[in-house]
Amino acid sequence: MEFPTPPPAPSAAEVEAHYAATKNWGRWGDDDERGALNLLTESHRAAWAALVQQGRTVSLAHDLPVTPSPETPSPAHHHMLASGDARDSNGIAGYEASRDYVGTDVHGMGVTHVDALCHMFIRGEMYNGRPAAQVKSTGSEANTIMALADGLSGRGVFLDVPRAFGLAHLPGNTALGVAHLEATEAELGVQVREGDILVVGTGRDARKAETGRLDPFRDGLAGLHAECLPWLHDRGVAVLGSDGISDPTPGLGIPDWPFPVHQVGIVGMGLHLIDNLALSDLAEACAETGRWEFFFTLAPLRVVGGTGCPVNPVAVL
């Protein structure tokens, strides 16, 4: 199947129109902080549990990076507080244990994480019209990661775009349009429906494996063109994830809209994004089973005021 020519870069006016047309402010009430999560209902979740056939689990997360790289110039801090050579340093006779500390920048190009709805602003406003001033030095007062405090589970749909077109991976900064997504659906025999957790694969892991090193800002990452925003809205996608950041990187040079999927998706649609997924194992599992849908689970930490959280999403086939 021939790979369609990516759409041209949209104008700022076109992205502005997508923002107006897909905005979900007030759709689920003026106090809503869940956004598109409202599309994933309890009845959906109960029905989609039947997707578990083998009981096979596949992690969609990268190991938490602890050394600097172009993807994570500020990696996680992992320090031992008590190790084997100081196992009895706690002061309790007979009690031997090791302990460690972990801290990290939640966002960026390397850590697998989910973005809360307070992560992005457009002209000083976040989802549902709340002011950016509600995100304070002590954390956010609204639209936090606590919207996912009870966990996320539902039907995951994996659109492995390179596989659908017989490619190992996509070039950096490739902007995937609606034609690419719908052709992938047809080729893989799966369709995105309301309430789905959509995972878009671009072959990032395969690109990195070729050279052993990937610089997202120098080499770029493939992502979704802004024309996909109305498509995501009309299909009723509840959560969007990618092996990149869902936006083409370093971007298409649109004035005031450097990352439209992040900006319009999070702020306007209330769409939680999962960035930097590890999809190689999932691609292998889906190809082996011939199924590109699965039961998706994710449980972020309950960080009050948090703008996001590192996560370990798991697909259950």
Salt bridges, closest charged atoms under 4 A:
GLU16 OE2 - ARG123 NH2 2.82
GLU71 OE2 - ARG204 NH2 2.70
GLU71 OE1 - LYS208 NZ 2.67
GLU96 OE1 - ARG87 NE 2.96
ASP100 OD2 - HIS78 NE2 2.79
ASP115 OD1 - HIS107 ND1 2.94
ASP115 OD1 - HIS113 NE2 3.13
ASP115 OD1 - HIS119 NE2 3.95
ASP115 OD2 - HIS262 NE2 3.10
GLU141 OE2 - LYS136 NZ 3.87
ASP160 OD2 - ARG163 NE 3.24
GLU182 OE2 - ARG235 NH2 3.66
GLU185 OE2 - ARG235 NH1 2.64
ASP196 OD2 - ARG155 NH1 2.56
ASP205 OD1 - HIS62 NE2 3.77
GLU210 OE2 - HIS169 NE2 2.91
ASP219 OD1 - ARG218 NE 2.80
ASP234 OD1 - HIS233 ND1 3.69
ASP247 OD2 - HIS262 ND1 2.94
ASP275 OD2 - HIS113 NE2 3.29
ASP275 OD2 - HIS262 NE2 3.23
GLU288 OE1 - ARG56 NH1 2.96
GLU293 OE1 - ARG155 NE 2.81
